[in-house]
């Protein structure tokens, strides 16, 4: 297929763009032709991330949604407007989690051709990465980790407190990612800042547990990769994270959310004693199988357009 990728920035390490890069690599390996140039001719289908930048929709379009805005601290209706416009003109919509689908349909209504495809991990690449070795963490019997671009709803403080409450005595927590908003003077907690993907995957391979207690997250790539690396996931019941966390995940139960706008950066307090079994059906982790699902949808809308002609 000849596929135009719309609104993807391969130089960015953000969640949508890092997934876009993985998906693009897998598409190329499977023999598909990709372009990010909106003037590309002979396009079979367009895959748009979040919202379109195209002035004219010249080919069938599938929209891959990362999420929508519902934070009352922002003008969420204005921010959602271009996303909703793209949603309505798209021939297919791909949600990255069932939570994402439920949320989007609450605000935009149902789409007649919608699909849930969770994010995938490059399992073969992760398998070929050795567990991280370092003279500091090698002193500990067990390593835990967490990673994010830290903002209040990512709940770094809760990750750290959960570690301190539940980890073995001779264990450490490695906190990766930019702008940590909770820093504690604790000898077993190490802040390493932003690190490249290979080092991050190596850290996951070394870690027993990966903590991601974020509130109302959709389908975090860090959790997909950490689980693919063999980590047990600790996450919140609120949002889509539990859908990719695996049956062995430790899920901290929260009150259900009614999908109405909220102060996202003021998440409710967690009670670590309220745990539940993960009742979410296990998601497919392999980026190759995830890519096949994308190709099926893109082929479907392309063939449907051909049949109209």
C-alpha positions, 0 to 999 in steps of 0.5 A: 500500500501507499500510505500518507502519514499525516501529523506525525513528527518522527523527531519528537519523543512524545507518546503519539509520535514515538508510537508513530515511529514504531508503526512506520518502521513496522509498515516499511518492514512489511513492504508498504510505502510511506510518505509524510509529504501532503503533496504525495500522489497515488496515495491508497490511504491516509493515516492521521494522528490526532487531527489532520493538517491536510487542506484537502482530503484526497484519499480515504482517511483513518484517524488514530486518536491519542485522546481528547481534552477534558481538563477544565483548566484548559479551553477543552472545547476549543482544543477538541474542535479540530479533533472532532472535525477530523473525526467526522470526516474520517472513513475509519477511527482507531482508538488506542484503548477501550477507555479512549473509545468510551471517552471520545464517543461520550463527547463526539458520538459514535463513529460508524467505522471504529476500532480499538487497537492498543499500542504495540512494542517492538518485542524483537528489539526488546528481546535483544537488549540486555538488562541494565547493569550499573555499579549503583543499582547492582548493589540492590537485590531488586530494581523497580522503575517508572518513567514519564514526562512528569505532570501532576496526573502522572502521580510520581509522588504516588509511585514513590510512596507505593515503592517505599510502602511495598518494596523489599528492604534491599531494593531501589526505584529508578525514576526516568523522565523529564520534569519530575514534580516530586523529588525526595531525599531517599537513598533508594530512589534515583532520578535519572532524567530523560534517557534514550529508548534503548537505555529505558528498555534495558532498565525495564529488562532489569526491573521487577516492577514498573509503576504507573499510577497515572490518573485517566491515562489512555494507553501509555507506551512506557507500560506497553514496553515495560510489560513486553520487557517482563515487568509486573505492572502496578497501575490505577483502575481509572483510565486505559492503562489496566487494559495493557497491564496484563493479568498479573498487574497490581491494580489500585482501585479508584472510584469510577469517573462519569466522563465529565470534565475535571481538573486533570492536574488535581487527581484524587488520592489513592488508597494503596490498600484497595487493590483488585484483580485485573479484569481487562482482557489482555491486549496484543503487545507485538507491534507486528501484529498491531501493524497488521490490524492497521493495514487491514483497516487501511486496506478496507477503506481503500478498497471501499473507495475503489468499489465506489469508483 
